[in-house]
Amino acid sequence: MQRILLPLLAALVLPNAVNAESIQASVAREQWPRMEKLMDNATGFFAMGDIDGMSMKVKEYDLLLKMHLEGLQEVYPDGDFFALMKKVNVLLTYC
């Protein structure tokens, strides 16, 4: 009985290995494809001449970019998200 109980207690008491990725990073990883789709849709609206539709998609993209900035930087450390924000802000001035 003691041979079974000791390993069981050790397994329960000792910490398990955890994922090093933060919750912000995992949410950002899920949101990034949606953000790419928003920018594709904004481009499509612009090509059709629908500035209001483009504006709506770019504003949503901008909001998601600001909300998930830290997570995106963790997931994609080589990405220059401040340069991306600057480009989005230029687009927003025309909306």
PyMOL commands that place a pseudoatom at each C-alpha (Angstrom):
pseudoatom trace, name=CA, resn=MET, resi=1, chain=A, elem=C, hetatm=0, pos=[0.000, 0.000, 0.000]
pseudoatom trace, name=CA, resn=GLN, resi=2, chain=A, elem=C, hetatm=0, pos=[2.825, 2.380, 0.880]
pseudoatom trace, name=CA, resn=ARG, resi=3, chain=A, elem=C, hetatm=0, pos=[4.492, 1.706, -2.489]
pseudoatom trace, name=CA, resn=ILE, resi=4, chain=A, elem=C, hetatm=0, pos=[1.389, 2.974, -4.288]
pseudoatom trace, name=CA, resn=LEU, resi=5, chain=A, elem=C, hetatm=0, pos=[0.539, 5.814, -1.929]
pseudoatom trace, name=CA, resn=LEU, resi=6, chain=A, elem=C, hetatm=0, pos=[3.911, 7.567, -2.003]
pseudoatom trace, name=CA, resn=PRO, resi=7, chain=A, elem=C, hetatm=0, pos=[4.113, 7.996, -5.813]
pseudoatom trace, name=CA, resn=LEU, resi=8, chain=A, elem=C, hetatm=0, pos=[0.462, 9.068, -5.877]
pseudoatom trace, name=CA, resn=LEU, resi=9, chain=A, elem=C, hetatm=0, pos=[1.063, 11.749, -3.274]
pseudoatom trace, name=CA, resn=ALA, resi=10, chain=A, elem=C, hetatm=0, pos=[4.208, 12.898, -5.036]
pseudoatom trace, name=CA, resn=ALA, resi=11, chain=A, elem=C, hetatm=0, pos=[2.328, 13.195, -8.323]
pseudoatom trace, name=CA, resn=LEU, resi=12, chain=A, elem=C, hetatm=0, pos=[-0.372, 15.295, -6.689]
pseudoatom trace, name=CA, resn=VAL, resi=13, chain=A, elem=C, hetatm=0, pos=[1.922, 17.532, -4.668]
pseudoatom trace, name=CA, resn=LEU, resi=14, chain=A, elem=C, hetatm=0, pos=[4.723, 18.203, -7.142]
pseudoatom trace, name=CA, resn=PRO, resi=15, chain=A, elem=C, hetatm=0, pos=[3.927, 20.838, -9.765]
pseudoatom trace, name=CA, resn=ASN, resi=16, chain=A, elem=C, hetatm=0, pos=[3.166, 19.642, -13.240]
pseudoatom trace, name=CA, resn=ALA, resi=17, chain=A, elem=C, hetatm=0, pos=[4.848, 21.038, -16.318]
pseudoatom trace, name=CA, resn=VAL, resi=18, chain=A, elem=C, hetatm=0, pos=[2.950, 24.064, -17.586]
pseudoatom trace, name=CA, resn=ASN, resi=19, chain=A, elem=C, hetatm=0, pos=[2.769, 25.762, -20.930]
pseudoatom trace, name=CA, resn=ALA, resi=20, chain=A, elem=C, hetatm=0, pos=[5.086, 28.765, -20.959]
pseudoatom trace, name=CA, resn=GLU, resi=21, chain=A, elem=C, hetatm=0, pos=[2.790, 30.745, -23.256]
pseudoatom trace, name=CA, resn=SER, resi=22, chain=A, elem=C, hetatm=0, pos=[0.646, 33.346, -21.526]
pseudoatom trace, name=CA, resn=ILE, resi=23, chain=A, elem=C, hetatm=0, pos=[-3.099, 33.619, -21.881]
pseudoatom trace, name=CA, resn=GLN, resi=24, chain=A, elem=C, hetatm=0, pos=[-2.648, 36.879, -23.794]
pseudoatom trace, name=CA, resn=ALA, resi=25, chain=A, elem=C, hetatm=0, pos=[-0.429, 35.109, -26.301]
pseudoatom trace, name=CA, resn=SER, resi=26, chain=A, elem=C, hetatm=0, pos=[-2.858, 32.252, -26.826]
pseudoatom trace, name=CA, resn=VAL, resi=27, chain=A, elem=C, hetatm=0, pos=[-5.748, 34.683, -27.382]
pseudoatom trace, name=CA, resn=ALA, resi=28, chain=A, elem=C, hetatm=0, pos=[-3.604, 36.731, -29.780]
pseudoatom trace, name=CA, resn=ARG, resi=29, chain=A, elem=C, hetatm=0, pos=[-2.677, 33.562, -31.684]
pseudoatom trace, name=CA, resn=GLU, resi=30, chain=A, elem=C, hetatm=0, pos=[-6.389, 32.840, -32.153]
pseudoatom trace, name=CA, resn=GLN, resi=31, chain=A, elem=C, hetatm=0, pos=[-7.217, 36.425, -33.148]
pseudoatom trace, name=CA, resn=TRP, resi=32, chain=A, elem=C, hetatm=0, pos=[-4.430, 36.923, -35.712]
pseudoatom trace, name=CA, resn=PRO, resi=33, chain=A, elem=C, hetatm=0, pos=[-6.183, 35.001, -38.547]
pseudoatom trace, name=CA, resn=ARG, resi=34, chain=A, elem=C, hetatm=0, pos=[-9.330, 37.033, -37.883]
pseudoatom trace, name=CA, resn=MET, resi=35, chain=A, elem=C, hetatm=0, pos=[-7.303, 40.236, -38.079]
pseudoatom trace, name=CA, resn=GLU, resi=36, chain=A, elem=C, hetatm=0, pos=[-5.777, 39.170, -41.389]
pseudoatom trace, name=CA, resn=LYS, resi=37, chain=A, elem=C, hetatm=0, pos=[-9.266, 38.462, -42.723]
pseudoatom trace, name=CA, resn=LEU, resi=38, chain=A, elem=C, hetatm=0, pos=[-10.429, 41.920, -41.626]
pseudoatom trace, name=CA, resn=MET, resi=39, chain=A, elem=C, hetatm=0, pos=[-7.610, 43.546, -43.577]
pseudoatom trace, name=CA, resn=ASP, resi=40, chain=A, elem=C, hetatm=0, pos=[-8.403, 41.408, -46.634]
pseudoatom trace, name=CA, resn=ASN, resi=41, chain=A, elem=C, hetatm=0, pos=[-12.039, 42.498, -46.384]
pseudoatom trace, name=CA, resn=ALA, resi=42, chain=A, elem=C, hetatm=0, pos=[-11.004, 46.143, -46.005]
pseudoatom trace, name=CA, resn=THR, resi=43, chain=A, elem=C, hetatm=0, pos=[-8.947, 45.814, -49.194]
pseudoatom trace, name=CA, resn=GLY, resi=44, chain=A, elem=C, hetatm=0, pos=[-11.932, 44.266, -50.971]
pseudoatom trace, name=CA, resn=PHE, resi=45, chain=A, elem=C, hetatm=0, pos=[-14.250, 47.075, -49.864]
pseudoatom trace, name=CA, resn=PHE, resi=46, chain=A, elem=C, hetatm=0, pos=[-11.708, 49.639, -51.023]
pseudoatom trace, name=CA, resn=ALA, resi=47, chain=A, elem=C, hetatm=0, pos=[-11.448, 47.941, -54.417]
pseudoatom trace, name=CA, resn=MET, resi=48, chain=A, elem=C, hetatm=0, pos=[-15.245, 48.174, -54.744]
pseudoatom trace, name=CA, resn=GLY, resi=49, chain=A, elem=C, hetatm=0, pos=[-15.177, 51.842, -53.784]
pseudoatom trace, name=CA, resn=ASP, resi=50, chain=A, elem=C, hetatm=0, pos=[-17.022, 51.251, -50.505]
pseudoatom trace, name=CA, resn=ILE, resi=51, chain=A, elem=C, hetatm=0, pos=[-15.124, 53.569, -48.164]
pseudoatom trace, name=CA, resn=ASP, resi=52, chain=A, elem=C, hetatm=0, pos=[-17.597, 53.078, -45.296]
pseudoatom trace, name=CA, resn=GLY, resi=53, chain=A, elem=C, hetatm=0, pos=[-17.164, 49.293, -45.423]
pseudoatom trace, name=CA, resn=MET, resi=54, chain=A, elem=C, hetatm=0, pos=[-13.387, 49.666, -45.560]
pseudoatom trace, name=CA, resn=SER, resi=55, chain=A, elem=C, hetatm=0, pos=[-13.469, 52.103, -42.657]
pseudoatom trace, name=CA, resn=MET, resi=56, chain=A, elem=C, hetatm=0, pos=[-15.485, 49.717, -40.510]
pseudoatom trace, name=CA, resn=LYS, resi=57, chain=A, elem=C, hetatm=0, pos=[-13.065, 46.828, -41.109]
pseudoatom trace, name=CA, resn=VAL, resi=58, chain=A, elem=C, hetatm=0, pos=[-9.949, 48.950, -40.536]
pseudoatom trace, name=CA, resn=LYS, resi=59, chain=A, elem=C, hetatm=0, pos=[-11.370, 50.319, -37.264]
pseudoatom trace, name=CA, resn=GLU, resi=60, chain=A, elem=C, hetatm=0, pos=[-12.107, 46.805, -36.029]
pseudoatom trace, name=CA, resn=TYR, resi=61, chain=A, elem=C, hetatm=0, pos=[-8.592, 45.709, -37.041]
pseudoatom trace, name=CA, resn=ASP, resi=62, chain=A, elem=C, hetatm=0, pos=[-7.116, 48.689, -35.161]
pseudoatom trace, name=CA, resn=LEU, resi=63, chain=A, elem=C, hetatm=0, pos=[-9.101, 47.843, -32.036]
pseudoatom trace, name=CA, resn=LEU, resi=64, chain=A, elem=C, hetatm=0, pos=[-7.992, 44.196, -32.080]
pseudoatom trace, name=CA, resn=LEU, resi=65, chain=A, elem=C, hetatm=0, pos=[-4.387, 45.204, -32.720]
pseudoatom trace, name=CA, resn=LYS, resi=66, chain=A, elem=C, hetatm=0, pos=[-4.364, 47.476, -29.681]
pseudoatom trace, name=CA, resn=MET, resi=67, chain=A, elem=C, hetatm=0, pos=[-6.175, 44.943, -27.490]
pseudoatom trace, name=CA, resn=HIS, resi=68, chain=A, elem=C, hetatm=0, pos=[-3.806, 42.081, -28.315]
pseudoatom trace, name=CA, resn=LEU, resi=69, chain=A, elem=C, hetatm=0, pos=[-0.518, 43.952, -28.773]
pseudoatom trace, name=CA, resn=GLU, resi=70, chain=A, elem=C, hetatm=0, pos=[1.364, 42.293, -25.904]
pseudoatom trace, name=CA, resn=GLY, resi=71, chain=A, elem=C, hetatm=0, pos=[0.198, 38.823, -26.868]
pseudoatom trace, name=CA, resn=LEU, resi=72, chain=A, elem=C, hetatm=0, pos=[1.084, 39.375, -30.515]
pseudoatom trace, name=CA, resn=GLN, resi=73, chain=A, elem=C, hetatm=0, pos=[4.544, 40.550, -29.522]
pseudoatom trace, name=CA, resn=GLU, resi=74, chain=A, elem=C, hetatm=0, pos=[4.984, 37.380, -27.482]
pseudoatom trace, name=CA, resn=VAL, resi=75, chain=A, elem=C, hetatm=0, pos=[3.781, 35.100, -30.272]
pseudoatom trace, name=CA, resn=TYR, resi=76, chain=A, elem=C, hetatm=0, pos=[5.590, 36.940, -33.093]
pseudoatom trace, name=CA, resn=PRO, resi=77, chain=A, elem=C, hetatm=0, pos=[8.652, 38.556, -31.471]
pseudoatom trace, name=CA, resn=ASP, resi=78, chain=A, elem=C, hetatm=0, pos=[10.138, 39.597, -34.828]
pseudoatom trace, name=CA, resn=GLY, resi=79, chain=A, elem=C, hetatm=0, pos=[6.994, 41.458, -35.902]
pseudoatom trace, name=CA, resn=ASP, resi=80, chain=A, elem=C, hetatm=0, pos=[7.072, 45.268, -35.897]
pseudoatom trace, name=CA, resn=PHE, resi=81, chain=A, elem=C, hetatm=0, pos=[3.592, 45.942, -34.587]
pseudoatom trace, name=CA, resn=PHE, resi=82, chain=A, elem=C, hetatm=0, pos=[4.221, 49.619, -33.933]
pseudoatom trace, name=CA, resn=ALA, resi=83, chain=A, elem=C, hetatm=0, pos=[5.033, 50.149, -37.616]
pseudoatom trace, name=CA, resn=LEU, resi=84, chain=A, elem=C, hetatm=0, pos=[1.848, 48.248, -38.416]
pseudoatom trace, name=CA, resn=MET, resi=85, chain=A, elem=C, hetatm=0, pos=[-0.117, 50.509, -36.052]
pseudoatom trace, name=CA, resn=LYS, resi=86, chain=A, elem=C, hetatm=0, pos=[1.361, 53.526, -37.769]
pseudoatom trace, name=CA, resn=LYS, resi=87, chain=A, elem=C, hetatm=0, pos=[0.158, 52.267, -41.165]
pseudoatom trace, name=CA, resn=VAL, resi=88, chain=A, elem=C, hetatm=0, pos=[-3.293, 51.542, -39.772]
pseudoatom trace, name=CA, resn=ASN, resi=89, chain=A, elem=C, hetatm=0, pos=[-3.443, 55.038, -38.285]
pseudoatom trace, name=CA, resn=VAL, resi=90, chain=A, elem=C, hetatm=0, pos=[-2.616, 56.485, -41.718]
pseudoatom trace, name=CA, resn=LEU, resi=91, chain=A, elem=C, hetatm=0, pos=[-5.502, 54.468, -43.171]
pseudoatom trace, name=CA, resn=LEU, resi=92, chain=A, elem=C, hetatm=0, pos=[-7.798, 55.711, -40.430]
pseudoatom trace, name=CA, resn=THR, resi=93, chain=A, elem=C, hetatm=0, pos=[-7.053, 59.340, -41.296]
pseudoatom trace, name=CA, resn=TYR, resi=94, chain=A, elem=C, hetatm=0, pos=[-8.648, 58.739, -44.705]
pseudoatom trace, name=CA, resn=CYS, resi=95, chain=A, elem=C, hetatm=0, pos=[-11.770, 57.098, -43.230]
for i in range(1, 95): cmd.bond("trace and resi %d" % i, "trace and resi %d" % (i + 1))
show_as sticks, trace
zoom trace
